[in-house]
Amino acid sequence: MCVCRASRRASKVAEIHGGAIGSRSSAERLLDESSDNETASQELSEVPLRRWGQGSQRKHRHSMFFPIYVDVSSLAIKEVGDPIALDSAPDFTAKDRLSPVWPIDKNNIERRWRYGKEGVERELKNGLLKAVREAGRIEIKHLEAPTEFFLPKTLWLNKAFSGARGAGFLKAILGTDDAFSYPKSPYVVQELIRCVTHDKPAAIILDFFAGSGTTLHATVLMNAEDGGKRQCLLVTNNEVEEKRARELQKQGLRPGDSEYEKAGICQNVTWPRCKYSLNGVRDDGTVLAGSYVNGRELKDGFDENIQFFSLAFVDPALVERGDAFEGVLPILWLIAGAIGERESRRGSTPWYIATHSPFAVLIRETKFNEFRKALRDRTDIRCVFLVTDSDDNFAAMRRELGRRYRSIQLYKSYLDNFRINAVDKRAAGDDANSE
Ligand SMILES: C[S@@+](CC[C@H](N)C(=O)[O-])C[C@H]1O[C@@H](n2cnc3c(N)ncnc32)[C@H](O)[C@@H]1O
C-alpha cells in the first residue's frame, strides 16, 4: 500500500502505487522540474538544528559537532566553525561579540547538529537558519516547510537523472569512459532511496546486482545530505563484458587468470568506483575533479568506511578443525554493525575482543569467567559471540552476561551458523543424517 507525501500537487502524468514515500521539501526539488517555488512561500516551521533522540550524540557523528558563531546583540548567525576531534573539549570563548553555540542540550549532553559543516553553511546561505533566545540560552533553529505527503510521478524529468550524468560520474571517478555501459545517475537512485528511507536514517540498503556501484554512491550522497547513517551492501559477480572477454581469450587468458579477472566488473569498476568516490582520490593519487549538484566537491569524499569481501569456497575439513575463524571474522564484524576498522585474527587465543568494533568472541567456552572480566574494560562492546555447540551452555552464558549485550551463539563448525535452505541436523535428529 502506497503512503506518499504531498497530496496538494497530484501527479500530472500518473501516480505510482509501489510503497514509496517522498518528502516534499527535499525530494520534490529534483523530482519536479517545473517547481514554481511554492515551498518558499509556505509558512515555515522552526525546528531545532540540534539533533535529539537515538543517534543524536556527539560520539555518534563527531564531524557534526562544531560551533556556530552568533552575534549576541542582533542574534545574527555570522560564522560556522570547524568540527573538533572527539577527545577535544568545546571552546566557549567568545570571539569579538560572537558567541559560539555548540549542539549541547540544556542537560549538558553533547549532541550534534542535523547537518555537517557544509550543510549548515548551505542552509545558512539559503536563509534557513535562525538564532533565538530560549530559557536564557541561544538556540539555533532550522526553518522547514511543513511535512506533506505526495505521490512521486511516474516520469522523473530532470537532467540530473539522465544516464549521461551516470556516465559522466564514472569517467570523473575512474578516468575512463568505457568502463561500464549505461550506468544510472546516482541522483535518480538517491531519490529512490529518499522515497523509502527519508525517515529511516539507519536503513540498510542492499543491491545484489550492483553493477557500477551507483547505489552505494547514492546512499552516501543521501547520508551527507541529512546526516543519516544508512549502510549499503553491494553484491556483484566479476563478469567480463562480452567483447573484452573475446579479446582476452584471443590473448590466451581464461576466467580465473588474474589478468582476466582484473577486467571483470567488480575489480575494474564496482570496487574502485566505490573506494575512490568515498576517498575523493584514486589509488594512483589523482584527486577527483568536479562537483555534485549541491556544490559538494568530489575530492572531499565521504565520511563512510568501506570494506571489500570476496566470497570463496571453504574446505569443510578446515572448518571442522576450527581453522576457519579468520574467514568467519568479517561476517561477525558485519553482524556487529560494520563499525570501525576490521581486523584479521587466527582465532588461536581463548577469546577475541575487536580493537575498533563493538564486538567480542569467546572462542574457548571454558574461559568464560576470564572473558567476562576482560569485557569489563571495554564498555563499548555490544555484541558477544559465544562459540559453543551446547544450547544449554549458551543459554547459561547469555544469562550471566545479561541484557547489556546481544549474545549470539556460534557453533564450533562455523559453517553451520550461516547455512541456509538446508536441513537443520540438530533439529531433525540423527535420522536426517543417515539419509
Ligand atoms: C544492470 S547491472 C546493474 C547496474 C547498476 N545498478 C548501475 O546502475 O550501475 C547488473 C549487474 O549484475 C551483475 N550480475 C549479473 N549476474 C549476477 C549474479 N548471478 N550475481 C551477482 N551479480 C550478478 C552483473 O555483473 C551486472 O553488472
The ligand as an ORCA input file, in Angstrom:
! r2SCAN-3c Opt
* xyz 0 1
  C      22.261     -3.957    -14.878
  S      23.701     -4.125    -13.955
  C      23.364     -3.110    -12.583
  C      23.527     -1.670    -12.885
  C      23.724     -0.808    -11.672
  N      22.535     -0.788    -10.822
  C      24.194      0.580    -12.065
  O      23.407      1.430    -12.390
  O      25.370      0.812    -12.063
  C      23.551     -5.752    -13.303
  C      24.855     -6.277    -12.717
  O      24.600     -7.502    -12.022
  C      25.740     -8.343    -12.145
  N      25.313     -9.750    -12.084
  C      24.753    -10.484    -13.042
  N      24.512    -11.741    -12.601
  C      24.896    -11.797    -11.318
  C      24.889    -12.794    -10.317
  N      24.428    -14.010    -10.537
  N      25.342    -12.482     -9.094
  C      25.805    -11.244     -8.831
  N      25.835    -10.246     -9.742
  C      25.396    -10.516    -10.982
  C      26.322     -8.024    -13.495
  O      27.716     -8.148    -13.484
  C      25.908     -6.567    -13.750
  O      26.980     -5.726    -13.554
*
